[in-house]
């Protein structure tokens, strides 16, 4: 990323970030809720190859069907929405990233208990992408090919990763439209949570991109990219913890609850340190990232440093709601969070620009944690009373 910032310069990097974020708004349609439902189902049936083959077949087919729906919608928008059509080639190349998401089989590796193997593919993807950037992106005019290269590499790597799951069990595969639609129906509320979560995190830079451009958009993009590195780490913890908590709860609710408490304190310790470093070393980190001093971007990173801690702390609380209570309640909480985020963004961004966006993201993360915690406390008290 620092190389991209330095080579592309101001304006182009922010434009790429806007394009990627806009297309990412449609990733949840293709991913649906399979990152949660598929690992859970596979973990429960991993010793039954016939059932495993059925689940994997249905999820793959469902993701491809939903991927075509997403692709069609975005293609229509980038051709006919005036602001988007100004950079139609960039947005089309960004749209190809969607197929990387469709093909990414981390859900299968996770559910079958071999997620460590998928880490190898992730490493190959990252190395190949860095090589592509270093070799082919040499001047600002090459900005169009950044997302194209990322998309093509993702498609190639994840096709191989998917093949290594599918081919050993190919005789158990059973692709069925009925089964695919059943998976879609069963995962609807998990899809809503996934969609709402994506909207709330990507809407920030998308809304900002419609109000500002140039340096302000670049500065926010620099800070958000750094913040997102640690948010992704929290997301990985979230995805890895869910099947484990679910299985623990099936055998012993107390064991699952104890695990979530330990997870909370481990995350608290790690991310207090991470957030402190991001805050106190913001100027140095931005300089390392961009190659030059940038006070405005450093101020934005200081605001976002607290967001990374708050989001990380929400992981165990989210797990508690999804496993012990209801995906419908979780979707409702996220819906309220998205309304809060969009409303505050539309008020603060015209007034304060990028600082308004960063502050809104911080307030939204805090709002989500508070709402989720209040629900868990109320639900726990009701459980004790009903004994």
C-alpha positions as CSV (number, residue, x, y, z in Angstrom):
1,X,0.0,0.0,0.0
2,X,2.7,2.6,0.8
3,X,4.2,1.9,-2.7
4,X,0.8,2.5,-4.3
5,X,0.3,5.8,-2.4
6,X,3.7,7.1,-3.5
7,X,3.4,6.0,-7.1
8,X,-0.2,7.0,-7.8
9,X,-0.1,10.3,-5.9
10,X,-2.9,12.4,-4.6
11,X,-6.3,11.9,-6.2
12,X,-5.8,8.6,-7.8
13,X,-5.4,6.6,-4.6
14,X,-8.6,8.1,-3.2
15,X,-10.5,7.4,-6.4
16,X,-9.4,3.7,-6.3
17,X,-10.6,3.5,-2.6
18,X,-13.9,5.0,-3.5
19,X,-14.4,2.6,-6.5
20,X,-13.4,-0.4,-4.3
21,X,-15.8,0.6,-1.5
22,X,-18.7,1.3,-3.9
23,X,-18.4,-2.2,-5.5
24,X,-17.9,-3.7,-2.0
25,X,-21.4,-2.6,-1.1
26,X,-22.6,-5.4,-3.3
27,X,-20.3,-8.1,-1.9
28,X,-22.8,-9.2,0.8
29,X,-25.3,-10.2,-1.9
30,X,-22.8,-12.7,-3.3
31,X,-21.4,-13.8,0.1
32,X,-24.9,-13.8,1.6
33,X,-24.6,-15.3,5.1
34,X,-22.6,-18.3,4.1
35,X,-19.5,-17.2,6.0
36,X,-21.5,-18.1,9.1
37,X,-24.1,-20.7,8.1
38,X,-21.8,-22.9,5.9
39,X,-19.0,-23.4,8.5
40,X,-21.6,-24.2,11.1
41,X,-23.3,-26.8,8.9
42,X,-20.0,-28.3,7.8
43,X,-18.6,-28.5,11.3
44,X,-21.7,-30.5,12.4
45,X,-21.4,-33.0,9.5
46,X,-17.7,-33.0,8.7
47,X,-17.6,-36.8,9.2
48,X,-20.4,-37.4,6.7
49,X,-18.9,-37.0,3.2
50,X,-22.3,-37.3,1.5
51,X,-23.7,-34.4,3.6
52,X,-20.5,-32.4,3.2
53,X,-20.7,-32.8,-0.6
54,X,-24.3,-31.7,-0.6
55,X,-23.6,-28.6,1.5
56,X,-20.6,-27.5,-0.5
57,X,-22.5,-28.0,-3.8
58,X,-25.5,-26.0,-2.7
59,X,-23.4,-23.1,-1.3
60,X,-21.2,-22.9,-4.4
61,X,-24.3,-22.8,-6.7
62,X,-26.0,-20.3,-4.5
63,X,-23.0,-18.0,-4.4
64,X,-22.6,-18.1,-8.3
65,X,-26.3,-17.3,-8.7
66,X,-26.1,-14.4,-6.3
67,X,-22.9,-13.3,-7.9
68,X,-24.6,-12.9,-11.2
69,X,-27.3,-10.8,-9.6
70,X,-24.8,-8.5,-8.0
71,X,-22.8,-8.2,-11.1
72,X,-25.8,-7.2,-13.2
73,X,-27.0,-4.6,-10.7
74,X,-23.5,-2.9,-10.4
75,X,-23.0,-3.1,-14.2
76,X,-26.3,-1.2,-14.7
77,X,-25.3,1.5,-12.1
78,X,-21.8,2.2,-13.5
79,X,-23.2,2.6,-17.0
80,X,-26.2,4.8,-16.2
81,X,-25.3,6.8,-13.0
82,X,-23.6,10.0,-14.1
83,X,-20.9,10.3,-11.4
84,X,-20.0,6.6,-11.7
85,X,-19.9,6.6,-15.5
86,X,-17.2,9.2,-15.5
87,X,-14.8,6.5,-14.4
88,X,-16.5,3.5,-16.0
89,X,-13.4,1.5,-16.8
90,X,-12.1,1.8,-13.3
91,X,-15.4,0.7,-11.8
92,X,-15.7,-2.2,-14.2
93,X,-12.3,-3.5,-13.3
94,X,-13.2,-3.0,-9.6
95,X,-16.4,-5.0,-10.3
96,X,-14.3,-8.0,-11.2
97,X,-13.3,-8.2,-7.5
98,X,-16.8,-9.5,-6.9
99,X,-15.9,-12.8,-8.6
100,X,-12.9,-13.2,-6.3
101,X,-15.4,-12.9,-3.4
102,X,-17.7,-15.5,-5.0
103,X,-15.0,-18.0,-5.5
104,X,-13.2,-17.5,-2.1
105,X,-13.8,-20.8,-0.2
106,X,-12.6,-19.8,3.3
107,X,-16.0,-20.9,4.6
108,X,-15.4,-24.5,3.4
109,X,-11.9,-24.6,4.9
110,X,-13.2,-23.1,8.1
111,X,-16.1,-25.6,8.4
112,X,-13.9,-28.6,7.7
113,X,-11.4,-27.5,10.3
114,X,-8.5,-26.9,7.9
115,X,-8.5,-23.1,7.9
116,X,-4.7,-23.1,8.3
117,X,-4.4,-24.5,4.8
118,X,-6.4,-21.6,3.4
119,X,-3.9,-19.2,5.0
120,X,-1.4,-20.5,2.5
121,X,-3.6,-19.5,-0.4
122,X,-4.0,-16.0,1.2
123,X,-0.3,-15.7,1.4
124,X,0.1,-16.7,-2.3
125,X,-2.5,-14.1,-3.2
126,X,-0.8,-11.3,-1.3
127,X,2.7,-12.1,-2.7
128,X,1.3,-12.3,-6.2
129,X,-0.5,-9.0,-5.8
130,X,2.6,-7.2,-4.4
131,X,4.6,-8.5,-7.4
132,X,2.0,-7.3,-9.8
133,X,1.9,-3.9,-8.2
134,X,5.7,-3.6,-8.2
135,X,6.1,-4.7,-11.8
136,X,3.1,-3.2,-13.6
137,X,2.1,-0.1,-11.5
138,X,4.9,2.4,-12.3
139,X,3.1,5.8,-12.8
140,X,-0.2,7.5,-11.9
141,X,-1.6,6.6,-15.3
142,X,-1.5,2.9,-14.3
143,X,-4.1,3.4,-11.6
144,X,-6.8,1.7,-13.7
145,X,-5.0,-1.6,-13.5
146,X,-4.6,-1.8,-9.7
147,X,-8.0,-3.4,-9.1
148,X,-7.9,-5.4,-12.3
149,X,-4.7,-7.1,-11.2
150,X,-6.1,-7.8,-7.8
151,X,-9.3,-9.3,-9.2
152,X,-7.5,-11.6,-11.7
153,X,-5.1,-12.8,-9.1
154,X,-7.9,-13.4,-6.6
155,X,-10.0,-15.4,-9.2
156,X,-7.0,-17.6,-10.1
157,X,-5.8,-18.3,-6.6
158,X,-9.3,-19.0,-5.1
159,X,-10.2,-21.2,-8.1
160,X,-7.3,-23.4,-7.2
161,X,-8.2,-23.3,-3.5
162,X,-11.8,-24.2,-4.3
163,X,-10.6,-27.0,-6.6
164,X,-8.6,-28.5,-3.7
165,X,-11.8,-28.8,-1.7
166,X,-14.1,-29.9,-4.5
167,X,-12.0,-32.5,-6.4
168,X,-11.4,-34.9,-3.4
169,X,-15.1,-35.2,-2.8
170,X,-16.4,-34.8,-6.4
171,X,-18.4,-38.0,-6.3
172,X,-20.4,-36.7,-3.4
173,X,-21.2,-33.4,-5.1
174,X,-24.8,-32.8,-5.9
175,X,-25.6,-29.5,-7.5
176,X,-29.3,-28.6,-7.1
177,X,-31.2,-25.4,-7.7
178,X,-33.7,-26.5,-5.0
179,X,-30.8,-27.1,-2.5
180,X,-29.2,-23.7,-3.4
181,X,-32.4,-21.8,-2.8
182,X,-32.8,-23.7,0.5
183,X,-29.4,-22.5,1.6
184,X,-30.4,-19.0,0.6
185,X,-33.7,-19.2,2.5
186,X,-32.0,-20.7,5.6
187,X,-29.3,-18.0,5.6
188,X,-31.6,-15.0,5.1
189,X,-31.1,-13.3,8.5
190,X,-27.4,-14.0,8.4
191,X,-27.4,-12.3,5.0
192,X,-29.1,-9.3,6.5
193,X,-26.5,-9.0,9.2
194,X,-23.7,-9.4,6.6
195,X,-25.3,-6.8,4.3
196,X,-25.9,-4.3,7.1
197,X,-22.4,-4.7,8.4
198,X,-20.9,-4.1,5.0
199,X,-23.1,-1.1,4.4
200,X,-22.2,0.5,7.7
201,X,-18.4,0.1,7.1
202,X,-18.3,1.0,3.4
203,X,-20.9,3.7,3.3
204,X,-18.5,6.0,5.1
205,X,-16.1,6.6,2.2
206,X,-18.8,6.3,-0.4
207,X,-20.8,9.1,1.2
208,X,-17.6,11.1,1.6
209,X,-16.7,10.5,-2.1
210,X,-20.0,12.1,-3.2
211,X,-19.2,15.3,-1.2
212,X,-15.5,15.8,-1.5
213,X,-12.6,14.8,-3.8
214,X,-8.9,15.1,-4.2
215,X,-6.8,15.6,-1.1
216,X,-9.6,15.1,1.5
217,X,-10.6,11.8,0.0
218,X,-7.0,10.7,-0.2
219,X,-6.3,11.6,3.5
220,X,-9.3,9.7,4.7
221,X,-8.4,6.7,2.4
222,X,-4.9,6.6,3.9
223,X,-6.2,6.6,7.5
224,X,-9.0,4.1,6.8
225,X,-6.7,1.6,5.0
226,X,-4.5,1.4,8.1
227,X,-7.5,1.1,10.4
228,X,-9.0,-1.6,8.2
229,X,-5.9,-3.8,8.6
230,X,-6.7,-4.2,12.3
231,X,-10.5,-4.4,11.6
232,X,-9.8,-7.3,9.3
233,X,-7.9,-9.0,12.1
234,X,-11.0,-8.6,14.3
235,X,-13.1,-10.0,11.4
236,X,-10.9,-13.1,11.2
237,X,-11.3,-13.7,14.9
238,X,-15.1,-13.3,14.5
239,X,-15.2,-15.9,11.7
240,X,-13.0,-18.4,13.4
241,X,-14.7,-18.1,16.8
242,X,-18.3,-18.6,15.5
243,X,-18.2,-22.4,14.7
244,X,-16.2,-23.0,17.9
245,X,-18.7,-21.1,20.1
246,X,-21.6,-22.8,18.3
247,X,-20.2,-26.3,18.9
248,X,-19.3,-25.5,22.5
249,X,-22.8,-24.2,23.1
250,X,-24.3,-27.5,21.7
251,X,-22.4,-29.5,24.4
252,X,-22.2,-27.0,27.2
253,X,-23.6,-23.4,27.2
254,X,-21.4,-22.6,30.2
255,X,-18.2,-23.7,28.3
256,X,-19.2,-21.4,25.4
257,X,-19.9,-18.5,27.7
258,X,-16.5,-19.0,29.5
259,X,-14.8,-19.1,26.1
260,X,-16.4,-15.7,25.1
261,X,-15.3,-14.1,28.4
262,X,-11.7,-15.2,27.9
263,X,-11.9,-14.0,24.3
264,X,-13.2,-10.6,25.4
265,X,-10.3,-10.0,27.8
266,X,-7.7,-11.3,25.3
267,X,-9.0,-8.9,22.7
268,X,-9.1,-6.0,25.2
269,X,-5.4,-6.5,26.1
270,X,-4.2,-6.8,22.5
271,X,-6.3,-4.0,21.1
272,X,-5.6,-1.5,23.9
273,X,-2.0,-1.8,22.9
274,X,-2.8,-1.6,19.1
275,X,-5.0,1.5,19.6
276,X,-2.5,3.2,21.8
277,X,0.3,2.7,19.2
278,X,-2.0,3.9,16.4
279,X,-2.9,7.0,18.4
280,X,0.5,8.0,19.7
281,X,2.5,7.1,16.6
282,X,-0.1,8.3,14.0
283,X,2.2,10.8,12.3
284,X,5.0,8.3,12.0
285,X,2.7,5.6,10.7
286,X,1.2,7.9,8.1
287,X,4.7,9.0,7.0
288,X,5.7,5.4,6.7
289,X,2.6,4.6,4.7
290,X,2.7,7.6,2.3
291,X,6.3,8.6,2.3
292,X,5.7,12.1,3.5
293,X,4.4,14.1,6.5
294,X,0.7,14.5,6.4
295,X,-0.8,16.1,9.5
296,X,-4.4,15.9,8.3
297,X,-4.3,12.1,7.6
298,X,-2.6,11.6,11.0
299,X,-5.4,13.4,12.8
300,X,-7.9,11.1,11.0
301,X,-5.9,8.0,12.0
302,X,-6.0,9.2,15.7
303,X,-9.8,9.3,15.6
304,X,-10.0,5.9,13.9
305,X,-7.5,4.3,16.4
306,X,-10.2,4.1,19.0
307,X,-12.6,2.6,16.5
308,X,-10.4,-0.4,16.1
309,X,-10.6,-1.1,19.8
310,X,-14.3,-0.6,20.0
311,X,-15.0,-2.9,17.1
312,X,-12.7,-5.6,18.4
313,X,-14.6,-5.6,21.8
314,X,-17.9,-6.1,20.0
315,X,-16.7,-9.5,18.6
316,X,-17.5,-11.5,21.7
317,X,-20.8,-9.7,22.2
318,X,-21.8,-10.3,18.6
319,X,-21.0,-14.0,19.1
320,X,-23.2,-14.2,22.2
321,X,-26.2,-12.8,20.4
322,X,-25.8,-15.0,17.3
323,X,-25.2,-18.2,19.1
324,X,-27.2,-17.8,22.3
325,X,-30.1,-15.6,21.2
326,X,-31.2,-14.7,17.7
327,X,-29.8,-13.7,14.3
328,X,-33.0,-11.7,13.8
329,X,-32.2,-9.5,16.8
330,X,-28.7,-9.1,15.6
331,X,-30.0,-8.0,12.2
332,X,-32.3,-5.5,13.9
333,X,-29.4,-4.0,15.9
334,X,-27.3,-3.7,12.8
335,X,-30.2,-2.0,10.9
336,X,-30.5,0.6,13.7
337,X,-26.7,1.1,13.5
338,X,-26.8,1.6,9.7
339,X,-29.6,4.2,10.1
340,X,-27.5,5.9,12.7
341,X,-24.4,5.8,10.6
342,X,-26.0,7.2,7.4
343,X,-27.9,9.9,9.3
344,X,-24.8,11.2,11.2
345,X,-22.7,10.9,8.0
346,X,-25.1,13.0,6.0
347,X,-25.1,15.7,8.8
348,X,-21.3,15.7,9.5
349,X,-19.7,15.2,6.1
350,X,-21.0,18.4,4.5
351,X,-19.9,20.4,7.5
352,X,-16.6,18.8,8.5
353,X,-15.5,16.7,5.5
354,X,-13.2,13.8,6.2
355,X,-13.1,14.5,10.0
356,X,-16.9,14.2,10.0
357,X,-16.6,10.8,8.4
358,X,-13.9,9.5,10.8
359,X,-15.9,10.8,13.8
360,X,-19.1,9.2,12.5
361,X,-17.3,5.8,12.1
362,X,-16.1,6.1,15.7
363,X,-19.5,7.0,17.0
364,X,-21.1,4.2,15.0
365,X,-18.8,1.5,16.4
366,X,-19.5,2.8,19.9
367,X,-23.3,2.8,19.2
368,X,-23.1,-0.8,18.0
369,X,-21.2,-2.0,21.0
370,X,-23.6,-0.2,23.4
371,X,-26.7,-1.5,21.8
372,X,-25.4,-5.1,21.6
373,X,-24.2,-5.0,25.2
374,X,-27.5,-3.6,26.5
375,X,-29.4,-6.4,24.7
376,X,-27.1,-9.1,26.1
377,X,-27.5,-7.7,29.7
378,X,-31.3,-7.6,29.4
379,X,-31.4,-11.1,27.9
380,X,-29.2,-12.5,30.6
381,X,-31.3,-11.0,33.3
382,X,-34.5,-12.4,31.8
383,X,-32.9,-15.8,31.6
384,X,-32.0,-15.7,35.3
385,X,-35.5,-14.6,36.2
386,X,-37.1,-17.4,34.2
387,X,-34.4,-19.7,35.6
